């Protein structure tokens, strides 16, 4: 049986592992469910319409929840949870504290920053996630190499990253952080890298 995760050291090459299935959101929610401990405080950066906590509640989990989103249009929606409306990169708010911080799909939208700055922005982003978390950070990026090697593909304005550079940023912020990277080999949808950072 293929294990779910592979350990990647700072200077290691990348081996690839299998997706559980092709439903990207569900994969991320299952990973969150796997690592969340009941009774913890979960911070969900880029929470949108709060699909993640709804999923976890249906799984019978109990936890405290803090949603964060920069989309002020969500203020007009009847959401089942209180949301902090802030852009953690651009704005200087006092950040909440939690046990586990997740940010699924957010880094793909860094394209409004100049390409030469995207790793600087990524460093700020990861730093803020790690400051909020006492135990674990989960987030994803889209893989630059696997995207641009696809035939007849157009750049859709999504930000892509080299996973080793992301790992280097994490280690520059916390040399003792344990990093797990989940890499897909699904040829139909190969772009995502999922990062699990254990801070303890």
DOPA-132973 format. One record per atom (N, C-alpha, C): y, z, x; residue number from 1; chain; atom name. Coordinates in nm, 2 decimals, decimal comma. Layout:
<sites>
yy  zz  xx  num  cadena  atomo
Y  Z  X  NUM  A  CA
...
</sites>
This chain:
<sites>
yy  zz  xx  num  cadena  atomo
-0,12  0,00  0,08  1  A  N
0,00  0,00  0,00  1  A  CA
0,12  0,00  0,09  1  A  C
0,22  -0,08  0,05  2  A  N
0,35  -0,09  0,13  2  A  CA
0,43  0,03  0,09  2  A  C
0,49  0,10  0,19  3  A  N
0,57  0,22  0,16  3  A  CA
0,71  0,17  0,11  3  A  C
0,78  0,26  0,04  4  A  N
0,90  0,22  -0,02  4  A  CA
1,01  0,20  0,08  4  A  C
1,01  0,28  0,19  5  A  N
1,12  0,28  0,28  5  A  CA
1,07  0,27  0,42  5  A  C
1,16  0,22  0,51  6  A  N
1,13  0,21  0,65  6  A  CA
1,25  0,27  0,73  6  A  C
1,21  0,34  0,84  7  A  N
1,31  0,41  0,92  7  A  CA
1,37  0,30  1,01  7  A  C
1,50  0,30  1,03  8  A  N
1,57  0,21  1,12  8  A  CA
1,65  0,30  1,22  8  A  C
1,62  0,29  1,35  9  A  N
1,70  0,35  1,45  9  A  CA
1,82  0,27  1,48  9  A  C
1,92  0,34  1,55  10  A  N
2,05  0,27  1,57  10  A  CA
2,04  0,14  1,64  10  A  C
1,95  0,13  1,74  11  A  N
1,94  0,00  1,82  11  A  CA
1,82  -0,08  1,78  11  A  C
1,75  -0,04  1,67  12  A  N
1,63  -0,11  1,63  12  A  CA
1,65  -0,24  1,56  12  A  C
1,55  -0,33  1,57  13  A  N
1,56  -0,45  1,49  13  A  CA
1,52  -0,41  1,35  13  A  C
1,53  -0,51  1,26  14  A  N
1,51  -0,49  1,12  14  A  CA
1,37  -0,55  1,08  14  A  C
1,29  -0,46  1,02  15  A  N
1,17  -0,51  0,95  15  A  CA
1,21  -0,51  0,80  15  A  C
1,14  -0,59  0,72  16  A  N
1,18  -0,60  0,58  16  A  CA
1,07  -0,54  0,49  16  A  C
1,11  -0,50  0,38  17  A  N
1,02  -0,43  0,29  17  A  CA
1,03  -0,50  0,15  17  A  C
0,94  -0,46  0,06  18  A  N
0,94  -0,53  -0,07  18  A  CA
1,02  -0,46  -0,17  18  A  C
1,09  -0,53  -0,26  19  A  N
1,15  -0,48  -0,38  19  A  CA
1,04  -0,43  -0,47  19  A  C
1,07  -0,33  -0,55  20  A  N
0,98  -0,28  -0,65  20  A  CA
0,97  -0,39  -0,76  20  A  C
1,09  -0,45  -0,80  21  A  N
1,09  -0,55  -0,89  21  A  CA
1,23  -0,62  -0,88  21  A  C
1,26  -0,72  -0,96  22  A  N
1,38  -0,80  -0,94  22  A  CA
1,50  -0,75  -1,01  22  A  C
1,49  -0,65  -1,09  23  A  N
1,60  -0,59  -1,16  23  A  CA
1,68  -0,50  -1,07  23  A  C
1,80  -0,56  -1,02  24  A  N
1,87  -0,49  -0,91  24  A  CA
1,92  -0,35  -0,96  24  A  C
1,98  -0,35  -1,08  25  A  N
2,03  -0,22  -1,12  25  A  CA
1,92  -0,12  -1,13  25  A  C
1,81  -0,16  -1,19  26  A  N
1,70  -0,06  -1,21  26  A  CA
1,65  -0,01  -1,08  26  A  C
1,64  -0,10  -0,98  27  A  N
1,60  -0,05  -0,85  27  A  CA
1,69  0,06  -0,80  27  A  C
1,82  0,04  -0,81  28  A  N
1,91  0,14  -0,76  28  A  CA
1,90  0,27  -0,84  28  A  C
1,88  0,25  -0,97  29  A  N
1,87  0,37  -1,05  29  A  CA
1,75  0,45  -1,02  29  A  C
1,64  0,38  -0,99  30  A  N
1,51  0,44  -0,96  30  A  CA
1,52  0,52  -0,82  30  A  C
1,59  0,45  -0,73  31  A  N
1,61  0,52  -0,60  31  A  CA
1,70  0,65  -0,62  31  A  C
1,80  0,64  -0,70  32  A  N
1,88  0,76  -0,73  32  A  CA
1,79  0,87  -0,79  32  A  C
1,71  0,83  -0,89  33  A  N
1,62  0,92  -0,95  33  A  CA
1,53  0,99  -0,85  33  A  C
1,48  0,91  -0,76  34  A  N
1,39  0,96  -0,66  34  A  CA
1,45  1,07  -0,57  34  A  C
1,58  1,05  -0,54  35  A  N
1,64  1,14  -0,44  35  A  CA
1,72  1,26  -0,50  35  A  C
1,76  1,24  -0,63  36  A  N
1,83  1,35  -0,70  36  A  CA
1,74  1,47  -0,72  36  A  C
1,80  1,59  -0,69  37  A  N
1,73  1,71  -0,72  37  A  CA
1,79  1,77  -0,85  37  A  C
1,70  1,81  -0,94  38  A  N
1,76  1,87  -1,06  38  A  CA
1,85  1,99  -1,03  38  A  C
1,96  2,00  -1,11  39  A  N
2,06  2,10  -1,09  39  A  CA
2,17  2,07  -0,99  39  A  C
2,16  1,95  -0,92  40  A  N
2,26  1,91  -0,83  40  A  CA
2,38  1,85  -0,90  40  A  C
2,49  1,84  -0,82  41  A  N
2,60  1,76  -0,87  41  A  CA
2,60  1,62  -0,81  41  A  C
2,60  1,52  -0,90  42  A  N
2,59  1,38  -0,86  42  A  CA
2,73  1,32  -0,88  42  A  C
2,78  1,26  -0,77  43  A  N
2,91  1,18  -0,78  43  A  CA
2,87  1,04  -0,77  43  A  C
2,92  0,96  -0,87  44  A  N
2,89  0,82  -0,89  44  A  CA
3,02  0,74  -0,87  44  A  C
3,04  0,68  -0,75  45  A  N
3,16  0,61  -0,72  45  A  CA
3,14  0,46  -0,76  45  A  C
3,23  0,42  -0,84  46  A  N
3,22  0,28  -0,91  46  A  CA
3,12  0,30  -1,03  46  A  C
3,15  0,40  -1,11  47  A  N
3,05  0,44  -1,22  47  A  CA
3,06  0,34  -1,33  47  A  C
3,17  0,26  -1,35  48  A  N
3,17  0,17  -1,46  48  A  CA
3,16  0,24  -1,59  48  A  C
3,07  0,19  -1,67  49  A  N
3,05  0,24  -1,81  49  A  CA
2,94  0,35  -1,81  49  A  C
2,91  0,41  -1,70  50  A  N
2,82  0,53  -1,69  50  A  CA
2,68  0,50  -1,72  50  A  C
2,63  0,38  -1,68  51  A  N
2,49  0,35  -1,70  51  A  CA
2,40  0,44  -1,62  51  A  C
2,43  0,48  -1,50  52  A  N
2,35  0,56  -1,42  52  A  CA
2,31  0,69  -1,48  52  A  C
2,41  0,77  -1,52  53  A  N
2,38  0,90  -1,58  53  A  CA
2,30  0,89  -1,71  53  A  C
2,33  0,78  -1,79  54  A  N
2,25  0,76  -1,91  54  A  CA
2,11  0,74  -1,88  54  A  C
2,08  0,66  -1,78  55  A  N
1,95  0,63  -1,73  55  A  CA
1,88  0,76  -1,69  55  A  C
1,95  0,84  -1,61  56  A  N
1,89  0,96  -1,56  56  A  CA
1,86  1,06  -1,67  56  A  C
1,95  1,07  -1,77  57  A  N
1,92  1,16  -1,88  57  A  CA
1,80  1,12  -1,96  57  A  C
1,78  0,99  -1,98  58  A  N
1,66  0,94  -2,05  58  A  CA
1,54  0,97  -1,97  58  A  C
1,55  0,99  -1,84  59  A  N
1,43  1,03  -1,76  59  A  CA
1,41  1,18  -1,76  59  A  C
1,49  1,25  -1,84  60  A  N
1,48  1,39  -1,85  60  A  CA
1,54  1,48  -1,74  60  A  C
1,62  1,41  -1,66  61  A  N
1,68  1,49  -1,55  61  A  CA
1,80  1,57  -1,60  61  A  C
1,83  1,68  -1,53  62  A  N
1,95  1,76  -1,56  62  A  CA
2,03  1,78  -1,43  62  A  C
2,16  1,76  -1,44  63  A  N
2,25  1,76  -1,32  63  A  CA
2,39  1,76  -1,37  63  A  C
2,48  1,80  -1,28  64  A  N
2,62  1,79  -1,31  64  A  CA
2,67  1,65  -1,26  64  A  C
2,77  1,59  -1,33  65  A  N
2,80  1,46  -1,30  65  A  CA
2,95  1,44  -1,29  65  A  C
2,99  1,36  -1,19  66  A  N
3,13  1,33  -1,17  66  A  CA
3,13  1,17  -1,15  66  A  C
3,20  1,10  -1,24  67  A  N
3,21  0,96  -1,22  67  A  CA
3,35  0,93  -1,16  67  A  C
3,35  0,83  -1,08  68  A  N
3,48  0,78  -1,02  68  A  CA
3,49  0,63  -1,03  68  A  C
3,60  0,58  -1,08  69  A  N
3,62  0,43  -1,09  69  A  CA
3,76  0,40  -1,07  69  A  C
3,79  0,28  -1,01  70  A  N
3,93  0,24  -0,99  70  A  CA
3,98  0,15  -1,11  70  A  C
3,89  0,11  -1,20  71  A  N
3,93  0,03  -1,31  71  A  CA
3,99  0,11  -1,42  71  A  C
4,12  0,10  -1,43  72  A  N
4,19  0,18  -1,53  72  A  CA
4,17  0,13  -1,67  72  A  C
4,12  0,01  -1,69  73  A  N
4,08  -0,04  -1,82  73  A  CA
3,97  0,04  -1,89  73  A  C
3,89  0,11  -1,81  74  A  N
3,79  0,19  -1,87  74  A  CA
3,84  0,31  -1,94  74  A  C
3,97  0,35  -1,91  75  A  N
4,03  0,46  -1,98  75  A  CA
4,03  0,44  -2,13  75  A  C
4,03  0,32  -2,18  76  A  N
4,04  0,29  -2,32  76  A  CA
3,90  0,28  -2,39  76  A  C
3,80  0,31  -2,31  77  A  N
3,66  0,31  -2,37  77  A  CA
3,62  0,45  -2,40  77  A  C
3,54  0,46  -2,50  78  A  N
3,48  0,59  -2,54  78  A  CA
3,36  0,62  -2,45  78  A  C
3,38  0,67  -2,34  79  A  N
3,27  0,70  -2,24  79  A  CA
3,21  0,84  -2,27  79  A  C
3,08  0,85  -2,24  80  A  N
3,02  0,98  -2,27  80  A  CA
3,04  1,09  -2,16  80  A  C
3,12  1,05  -2,05  81  A  N
3,14  1,15  -1,94  81  A  CA
3,29  1,14  -1,90  81  A  C
3,34  1,24  -1,85  82  A  N
3,47  1,24  -1,79  82  A  CA
3,47  1,16  -1,66  82  A  C
3,57  1,08  -1,64  83  A  N
3,58  0,99  -1,52  83  A  CA
3,71  1,02  -1,45  83  A  C
3,70  1,03  -1,32  84  A  N
3,82  1,03  -1,23  84  A  CA
3,86  0,89  -1,20  84  A  C
3,98  0,85  -1,23  85  A  N
4,03  0,71  -1,21  85  A  CA
4,11  0,71  -1,08  85  A  C
4,04  0,66  -0,97  86  A  N
4,10  0,65  -0,84  86  A  CA
4,04  0,54  -0,76  86  A  C
4,11  0,49  -0,66  87  A  N
4,06  0,40  -0,56  87  A  CA
4,04  0,49  -0,43  87  A  C
3,92  0,52  -0,40  88  A  N
3,90  0,61  -0,29  88  A  CA
3,95  0,55  -0,15  88  A  C
3,96  0,42  -0,14  89  A  N
4,00  0,36  -0,02  89  A  CA
4,15  0,35  -0,01  89  A  C
4,22  0,31  -0,12  90  A  N
4,36  0,29  -0,11  90  A  CA
4,45  0,41  -0,14  90  A  C
4,39  0,51  -0,22  91  A  N
4,47  0,62  -0,27  91  A  CA
4,43  0,75  -0,20  91  A  C
4,52  0,84  -0,19  92  A  N
4,50  0,96  -0,12  92  A  CA
4,49  1,08  -0,21  92  A  C
4,37  1,08  -0,28  93  A  N
4,35  1,19  -0,38  93  A  CA
4,26  1,30  -0,31  93  A  C
4,27  1,42  -0,37  94  A  N
4,17  1,52  -0,32  94  A  CA
4,04  1,48  -0,38  94  A  C
3,94  1,46  -0,29  95  A  N
3,81  1,41  -0,33  95  A  CA
3,72  1,53  -0,38  95  A  C
3,65  1,50  -0,49  96  A  N
3,55  1,60  -0,54  96  A  CA
3,44  1,62  -0,44  96  A  C
3,36  1,73  -0,46  97  A  N
3,25  1,76  -0,37  97  A  CA
3,12  1,76  -0,46  97  A  C
3,02  1,71  -0,40  98  A  N
2,89  1,71  -0,47  98  A  CA
2,77  1,71  -0,37  98  A  C
2,65  1,72  -0,43  99  A  N
2,54  1,72  -0,34  99  A  CA
2,50  1,58  -0,30  99  A  C
2,50  1,49  -0,39  100  A  N
2,45  1,35  -0,37  100  A  CA
2,56  1,26  -0,42  100  A  C
2,60  1,16  -0,34  101  A  N
2,70  1,06  -0,38  101  A  CA
2,63  0,92  -0,38  101  A  C
2,65  0,85  -0,48  102  A  N
2,60  0,71  -0,49  102  A  CA
2,71  0,62  -0,51  102  A  C
2,70  0,50  -0,46  103  A  N
2,80  0,39  -0,48  103  A  CA
2,73  0,26  -0,48  103  A  C
2,68  0,22  -0,60  104  A  N
2,60  0,09  -0,61  104  A  CA
2,70  -0,02  -0,65  104  A  C
2,70  -0,13  -0,56  105  A  N
2,77  -0,25  -0,59  105  A  CA
2,91  -0,25  -0,56  105  A  C
2,97  -0,15  -0,50  106  A  N
3,11  -0,14  -0,48  106  A  CA
3,15  -0,22  -0,36  106  A  C
3,08  -0,21  -0,25  107  A  N
3,12  -0,28  -0,12  107  A  CA
3,12  -0,43  -0,14  107  A  C
3,06  -0,48  -0,24  108  A  N
3,07  -0,63  -0,26  108  A  CA
3,21  -0,67  -0,30  108  A  C
3,29  -0,58  -0,34  109  A  N
3,42  -0,61  -0,39  109  A  CA
3,53  -0,58  -0,29  109  A  C
3,50  -0,57  -0,16  110  A  N
3,60  -0,55  -0,06  110  A  CA
3,67  -0,68  -0,02  110  A  C
3,64  -0,79  -0,09  111  A  N
3,70  -0,92  -0,05  111  A  CA
3,85  -0,93  -0,07  111  A  C
3,91  -0,83  -0,14  112  A  N
4,06  -0,84  -0,15  112  A  CA
4,12  -0,79  -0,02  112  A  C
4,04  -0,74  0,08  113  A  N
4,09  -0,71  0,21  113  A  CA
4,07  -0,83  0,30  113  A  C
4,15  -0,85  0,40  114  A  N
4,13  -0,96  0,50  114  A  CA
4,00  -0,94  0,56  114  A  C
3,93  -1,05  0,59  115  A  N
3,80  -1,05  0,65  115  A  CA
3,80  -0,98  0,78  115  A  C
3,90  -0,99  0,86  116  A  N
3,91  -0,92  0,99  116  A  CA
3,91  -0,77  0,97  116  A  C
3,94  -0,72  0,85  117  A  N
3,95  -0,58  0,83  117  A  CA
3,83  -0,52  0,75  117  A  C
3,74  -0,60  0,71  118  A  N
3,64  -0,55  0,62  118  A  CA
3,56  -0,44  0,68  118  A  C
3,54  -0,44  0,81  119  A  N
3,46  -0,33  0,87  119  A  CA
3,55  -0,20  0,88  119  A  C
3,68  -0,22  0,90  120  A  N
3,77  -0,10  0,90  120  A  CA
3,76  -0,04  0,76  120  A  C
3,77  -0,12  0,66  121  A  N
3,76  -0,08  0,52  121  A  CA
3,63  -0,01  0,49  121  A  C
3,52  -0,07  0,54  122  A  N
3,39  -0,01  0,52  122  A  CA
3,38  0,13  0,59  122  A  C
3,44  0,14  0,71  123  A  N
3,44  0,27  0,77  123  A  CA
3,51  0,38  0,69  123  A  C
3,63  0,34  0,63  124  A  N
3,70  0,43  0,54  124  A  CA
3,61  0,47  0,42  124  A  C
3,55  0,37  0,36  125  A  N
3,47  0,39  0,25  125  A  CA
3,35  0,48  0,27  125  A  C
3,28  0,46  0,38  126  A  N
3,16  0,54  0,41  126  A  CA
3,21  0,68  0,45  126  A  C
3,32  0,69  0,52  127  A  N
3,38  0,82  0,55  127  A  CA
3,41  0,91  0,43  127  A  C
3,47  0,84  0,33  128  A  N
3,50  0,91  0,20  128  A  CA
3,37  0,95  0,13  128  A  C
3,27  0,86  0,13  129  A  N
3,15  0,90  0,06  129  A  CA
3,08  1,02  0,13  129  A  C
3,08  1,02  0,26  130  A  N
3,02  1,13  0,33  130  A  CA
3,10  1,26  0,32  130  A  C
3,23  1,25  0,31  131  A  N
3,31  1,37  0,29  131  A  CA
3,28  1,44  0,15  131  A  C
3,24  1,36  0,05  132  A  N
3,22  1,41  -0,08  132  A  CA
3,08  1,47  -0,09  132  A  C
2,98  1,43  0,00  133  A  N
2,84  1,46  -0,02  133  A  CA
2,81  1,58  0,08  133  A  C
2,73  1,67  0,03  134  A  N
2,68  1,78  0,11  134  A  CA
2,54  1,75  0,16  134  A  C
2,46  1,66  0,09  135  A  N
2,32  1,64  0,12  135  A  CA
2,29  1,49  0,15  135  A  C
2,34  1,40  0,06  136  A  N
2,29  1,26  0,07  136  A  CA
2,39  1,16  0,02  136  A  C
2,39  1,04  0,08  137  A  N
2,48  0,93  0,03  137  A  CA
2,38  0,81  0,01  137  A  C
2,40  0,74  -0,10  138  A  N
2,33  0,62  -0,13  138  A  CA
2,43  0,51  -0,16  138  A  C
2,42  0,40  -0,09  139  A  N
2,51  0,28  -0,13  139  A  CA
2,44  0,15  -0,08  139  A  C
2,50  0,04  -0,12  140  A  N
2,44  -0,09  -0,09  140  A  CA
2,55  -0,18  -0,03  140  A  C
2,51  -0,28  0,04  141  A  N
2,59  -0,39  0,09  141  A  CA
2,52  -0,52  0,07  141  A  C
2,59  -0,63  0,07  142  A  N
2,52  -0,76  0,07  142  A  CA
2,51  -0,81  0,21  142  A  C
2,40  -0,86  0,24  143  A  N
2,37  -0,90  0,38  143  A  CA
2,42  -1,04  0,42  143  A  C
2,51  -1,04  0,52  144  A  N
2,57  -1,17  0,56  144  A  CA
2,48  -1,27  0,60  144  A  C
2,38  -1,24  0,69  145  A  N
2,29  -1,34  0,74  145  A  CA
2,20  -1,40  0,64  145  A  C
2,15  -1,31  0,55  146  A  N
2,05  -1,37  0,45  146  A  CA
2,12  -1,45  0,34  146  A  C
2,25  -1,42  0,32  147  A  N
2,33  -1,50  0,22  147  A  CA
2,36  -1,63  0,28  147  A  C
2,42  -1,64  0,39  148  A  N
2,47  -1,76  0,44  148  A  CA
2,36  -1,86  0,49  148  A  C
2,24  -1,81  0,51  149  A  N
2,13  -1,89  0,55  149  A  CA
2,07  -1,96  0,43  149  A  C
2,11  -1,93  0,31  150  A  N
2,06  -2,00  0,19  150  A  CA
2,11  -2,14  0,18  150  A  C
2,03  -2,23  0,14  151  A  N
2,08  -2,37  0,13  151  A  CA
2,17  -2,39  0,01  151  A  C
2,27  -2,48  0,03  152  A  N
2,36  -2,52  -0,08  152  A  CA
2,43  -2,40  -0,15  152  A  C
2,47  -2,30  -0,08  153  A  N
2,53  -2,18  -0,14  153  A  CA
2,68  -2,18  -0,11  153  A  C
2,76  -2,15  -0,21  154  A  N
2,91  -2,14  -0,19  154  A  CA
2,95  -1,99  -0,18  154  A  C
3,05  -1,97  -0,10  155  A  N
3,10  -1,83  -0,09  155  A  CA
3,17  -1,80  -0,22  155  A  C
3,12  -1,70  -0,29  156  A  N
3,18  -1,66  -0,42  156  A  CA
3,28  -1,56  -0,42  156  A  C
3,33  -1,52  -0,30  157  A  N
3,44  -1,42  -0,29  157  A  CA
3,38  -1,28  -0,28  157  A  C
3,25  -1,27  -0,26  158  A  N
3,19  -1,13  -0,24  158  A  CA
3,19  -1,10  -0,09  158  A  C
3,21  -0,97  -0,06  159  A  N
3,21  -0,93  0,08  159  A  CA
3,06  -0,91  0,12  159  A  C
3,03  -0,96  0,24  160  A  N
2,90  -0,95  0,30  160  A  CA
2,91  -0,88  0,44  160  A  C
2,81  -0,81  0,48  161  A  N
2,81  -0,73  0,60  161  A  CA
2,69  -0,74  0,68  161  A  C
2,70  -0,72  0,81  162  A  N
2,59  -0,71  0,90  162  A  CA
2,53  -0,57  0,90  162  A  C
2,41  -0,55  0,86  163  A  N
2,36  -0,41  0,84  163  A  CA
2,36  -0,33  0,97  163  A  C
2,35  -0,39  1,09  164  A  N
2,35  -0,31  1,21  164  A  CA
2,50  -0,26  1,23  164  A  C
2,60  -0,33  1,20  165  A  N
2,74  -0,29  1,21  165  A  CA
2,76  -0,17  1,11  165  A  C
2,70  -0,18  0,99  166  A  N
2,72  -0,07  0,90  166  A  CA
2,65  0,06  0,96  166  A  C
2,53  0,04  1,01  167  A  N
2,46  0,16  1,08  167  A  CA
2,55  0,21  1,19  167  A  C
2,61  0,13  1,27  168  A  N
2,69  0,18  1,38  168  A  CA
2,81  0,26  1,33  168  A  C
2,87  0,21  1,21  169  A  N
2,98  0,29  1,15  169  A  CA
2,93  0,43  1,11  169  A  C
2,81  0,43  1,04  170  A  N
2,76  0,56  1,00  170  A  CA
2,74  0,65  1,12  170  A  C
2,68  0,60  1,23  171  A  N
2,65  0,69  1,34  171  A  CA
2,78  0,73  1,41  171  A  C
2,89  0,65  1,41  172  A  N
3,01  0,69  1,47  172  A  CA
3,08  0,80  1,39  172  A  C
3,05  0,81  1,26  173  A  N
3,10  0,91  1,17  173  A  CA
3,02  1,04  1,18  173  A  C
2,89  1,02  1,19  174  A  N
2,80  1,14  1,20  174  A  CA
2,67  1,09  1,28  174  A  C
2,67  1,13  1,41  175  A  N
2,56  1,08  1,50  175  A  CA
2,43  1,14  1,46  175  A  C
2,43  1,25  1,38  176  A  N
2,30  1,31  1,34  176  A  CA
2,25  1,27  1,21  176  A  C
2,32  1,18  1,14  177  A  N
2,28  1,14  1,01  177  A  CA
2,15  1,06  1,02  177  A  C
2,06  1,09  0,93  178  A  N
1,93  1,01  0,92  178  A  CA
1,95  0,90  0,83  178  A  C
1,92  0,78  0,87  179  A  N
1,95  0,66  0,79  179  A  CA
1,82  0,59  0,75  179  A  C
1,80  0,56  0,63  180  A  N
1,69  0,48  0,58  180  A  CA
1,76  0,35  0,52  180  A  C
1,70  0,24  0,55  181  A  N
1,75  0,11  0,50  181  A  CA
1,64  0,04  0,43  181  A  C
1,66  0,00  0,30  182  A  N
1,56  -0,07  0,23  182  A  CA
1,61  -0,21  0,22  182  A  C
1,52  -0,30  0,28  183  A  N
1,56  -0,44  0,29  183  A  CA
1,46  -0,53  0,20  183  A  C
1,51  -0,61  0,12  184  A  N
1,42  -0,69  0,03  184  A  CA
1,37  -0,82  0,10  184  A  C
1,26  -0,87  0,06  185  A  N
1,21  -1,00  0,11  185  A  CA
1,19  -1,10  -0,01  185  A  C
1,24  -1,06  -0,12  186  A  N
1,24  -1,16  -0,24  186  A  CA
1,32  -1,28  -0,21  186  A  C
1,26  -1,39  -0,19  187  A  N
1,33  -1,51  -0,15  187  A  CA
1,43  -1,56  -0,26  187  A  C
1,41  -1,52  -0,38  188  A  N
1,50  -1,56  -0,49  188  A  CA
1,63  -1,48  -0,49  188  A  C
1,63  -1,36  -0,43  189  A  N
1,74  -1,27  -0,43  189  A  CA
1,74  -1,18  -0,31  189  A  C
1,77  -1,23  -0,19  190  A  N
1,75  -1,16  -0,07  190  A  CA
1,87  -1,09  -0,01  190  A  C
1,98  -1,08  -0,09  191  A  N
2,10  -1,04  -0,02  191  A  CA
2,13  -0,90  0,01  191  A  C
2,07  -0,81  -0,07  192  A  N
2,11  -0,67  -0,06  192  A  CA
2,04  -0,58  0,04  192  A  C
2,12  -0,49  0,10  193  A  N
2,06  -0,38  0,19  193  A  CA
2,10  -0,25  0,12  193  A  C
2,01  -0,16  0,10  194  A  N
2,03  -0,03  0,04  194  A  CA
2,02  0,07  0,15  194  A  C
2,13  0,15  0,16  195  A  N
2,14  0,25  0,26  195  A  CA
2,12  0,39  0,20  195  A  C
2,04  0,47  0,26  196  A  N
2,02  0,61  0,22  196  A  CA
2,05  0,69  0,34  196  A  C
2,15  0,78  0,33  197  A  N
2,20  0,86  0,44  197  A  CA
2,17  1,01  0,41  197  A  C
2,08  1,07  0,49  198  A  N
2,04  1,21  0,48  198  A  CA
2,13  1,29  0,57  198  A  C
2,22  1,37  0,52  199  A  N
2,32  1,45  0,60  199  A  CA
2,26  1,58  0,64  199  A  C
2,15  1,62  0,60  200  A  N
2,09  1,75  0,64  200  A  CA
1,96  1,73  0,72  200  A  C
</sites>
